[in-house]
Amino acid sequence: MAAIGRLPPAALALGVAGLLGYHVLYFYALQNAPAIEANIINYLWPLLIVVFSGLLPLSAGGRRLAWWHVAGAGLGFAGALLALLSPGASAGTASVGAGHLAALGAAVRWAAYSVASRLFQDVPSSSVVASSAVTAIGALLIHLGVETTRWPETATQWAVIAAMGIGPVGLAFTLWDNAVKHGDLRLLGVASYVTPLLSTALLAALGLGHAGPLLWVAVLLVIAGALLAARDSIGLSKREQPG
């Protein structure tokens, strides 16, 4: 707790901007765009992490961007565009609305937050507790201002909410903070692409959208883009031979 008390203001500001900013954009996207489309666009963030990592100084683990980073980004954005053109949840329309743009904003925000966290490697991951506390207060104020409060009606619903708070919103963010500060950012980005496959399948299974053939092609394009962009982290590029 003493380390949290010494949290640099810039680190706290980054944490709140990342956690609160991302969730505001993501939830808005889910409310204003077909869930599957918003999900695929949002999951450009692992690819963006791979690309943004090239902007870091060498002392923080940055590496020079190569052609495969740019090509991978192109594949990923092609996949996101194909998701919008897919005749699935949008009933065949290809209009881009505020929800889609919010999903893209969420992807950029989470990727930028994750990569910029590398600049605060000396700040312990326990600092996420402070960022989460401020984020929770901000989320409550936004909720009271623009949403209608609906309380859980059963013990099961309360238990699910508590589990989400402890897991995805608590422990997971602390582990993620440690990973982006001390792990291989590009490899993390690639590993994260298991999630859009699973989440797209889950949304389709729950009837929250139709995952047709084009939508699955879009998912695969985004994943292929991430794999290509991170080829130097997963052993696909030519290694330098010792002199």
N, C-alpha and C positions, 0 to 999 in steps of 0.2 A: 504493500500500500504506500510505503514511503516513496517508491519509485514512481508511482502514479502521481503523487503530490509534486514531484519534480518534472512532470511531463512538460516538454517545451510547448509553448502556445502554437507554434507552427505545426507540430505533430498532432496536437488536439484538433486544430482547424482542419487538417487533412483528413483525419479520421471521421469527423462529423460530416464534412463535405462528401466523403466517399460513402459512408454508411447511410446517412439520411438522404443525400442527393440521389443515390442509386435507387433506393427503395421508393422514393416519391415518384421517380420517373417510371420505374418498372410497374408499380401498381396502377399508375395512370394508364400505362400502355395496355395492361390486361383489361382495364375497364373500357377502353376506347378503341380496341382493335381485336380481331379474332385471336383467341388465346394461342393457337399453334403458330400463327404468323409472328405475333409479338415475341413468342418464346424463341423462335429461330433467329430473329433479328437480334434479340437481346444476347443470344449466345455467340455473337461475334466477339464478345469480350475476351475469350481465350486467344483468339487470333490477334486481336489488337494488343494484347499483352506481349505476344511474340514480337510484333512490329515496334511497339513503343519501347521495348527493352533496348533497342538500338539507339535510343536517344539518351540513355544514361551515360554518365562519364565512366571511363574504364575502371576507376577506383571503386565504383558501385556495381560492377558487373556488366557494364554496357559493352556491346560489341558492334562493329561496323555493319551497317545494313548491306546485304548482298542481293543479287537478283532474285534469289529464291524467296526472300522475305517479301519483296514487292509482288512477285508472281503469286505467292500464297495469299497475300491480301486481296489480290484481284479475284482469285477463285472464291474466297470467302464472301466477298461482296456480290459476286455473281450468284452465289447460292442464296443470299438474302433477297436479291432481286427476283430470282426464280420463285422464291416462297411467296412473294407478293403477286406474281403472275399465275400462281397455281389455282386451278378452279376448285378450291377446297372450301375453307371456312368463309371466304369472301364471296361465295356463290358465283365465282367466275369473273368478278370484277377485279380490276388492277389498280384501283385508286389507292393512293397513299394518303393517310389521314394523320391527325395529331397523335393518335395512338402508336402508329408505326414510327413516327419521328421520335416519340418519347422512348420507344424501345431501343432505337439507335442511340439516343442520348444516354440511356442507361448503360449500354454496352461501352460507350466511350468513357463514361464516368467511372465505372468499375475498373476498367483496364488502366485508366490514368491513376486512380487511387492505388491500385495494387503495385504498379511500377514505381510511382513516386514514393511509396513506403520504403523502397530500397534506400532512399536517401536518409532514412532514420534508423539505420541498422543498430545503432547503440541504444535505441529506445526499446525497453522490454515489451514483449507482447502482452503483458498484463495491462499495458496502457489502453488496450481495447476496451477494458471495463469502463474507463472514464469516457471514452468516445461513445460507447454504447449508451451510457447513462444520459449524456447530453442529447444523443440521437433520439432516445426514448421520449425525452421531454419535448423535443421539437416535433416528433411524430404525433404526440398527444395533442399539441397545440394545433397542428395542421388538421388533425382528425376532427377536433371540436369546431374548427372553423368551416370545414367544407363537407363533412360527412355526417351521416346519421348513425348514432350509436346503437348497436345491436349486441346485447349480451348473450353469451352462450346459454343454451336452454337445458343442456344435460351435463351429467358428470363426465361423460365421454368427451364432449366438446371442450370442457374445461381442461381435461387431461391432455388432449391434443394440443391445445394452445400452450400449456405449460411445457410439453415436450418440445414444441417448436422454439420456445424461448430459450430452453436449456441447450438444445442442439444447434439448429441452424443459426440462431441469433446470438448464441453465447459461445459455447465451446468451439464451434466451427470457425467463427470469425477470429478467435484467438489462435487457433491452429493455422488458419490461412495467413494471418499476420506474420507468424514465425516463418512460414514457408516462403512468402514473397520477400522477406528480408534476408533470408539466409540460404534459400534453395536456388535451383536453376529455373529462372523465370520462363524460359522458352519451353523447357520440359514440362513445367507446371501447366502452361497454356495448352499443350498437346494433351496431357493427361485429363484435363478438364473437359475434353470433347466426348468423354463417355456420357456426360450429363445430357446434352441435347438429344442424343439418341434415346435415352431412357425417358426423358421428360416428354418428348414428342410422342413416343409410344403410349405413355401414361395418359396424356391429354386426349389422345384418340380413343383409348380404351374407356375413358370416363365420359365419352360423348361430347367433349368440349371442342371438337373440331374434327374435320375429316382429313386424315393424312393420306392423300392420294399419291400416285406414283411420282408426280412432279415434285411434291413436297418432300418425299424421301430422297429424290435426286438432289434437292436443295440442301438437305441435311448432309448428304455425302460430299457435296461440293465444299461446304464450309469446313467439314472435317479434313478433306483432302488439302484444302488451303492451309490449315493449321499444321498438318504433317509436313507439307513442303516448306512452310516458313520456319519450322523448327528442325529442319534436317540436320543442322550442325549440332543439335543437342541430343539427337537420337541415333547418331552414328551413320546417317545416310550421306553425309558429305565426305569429301576426300580429306583424310586426316593429314596433318603436317608430319612429315617424317623427321626424326631427330637427325641433326646434322652430323 
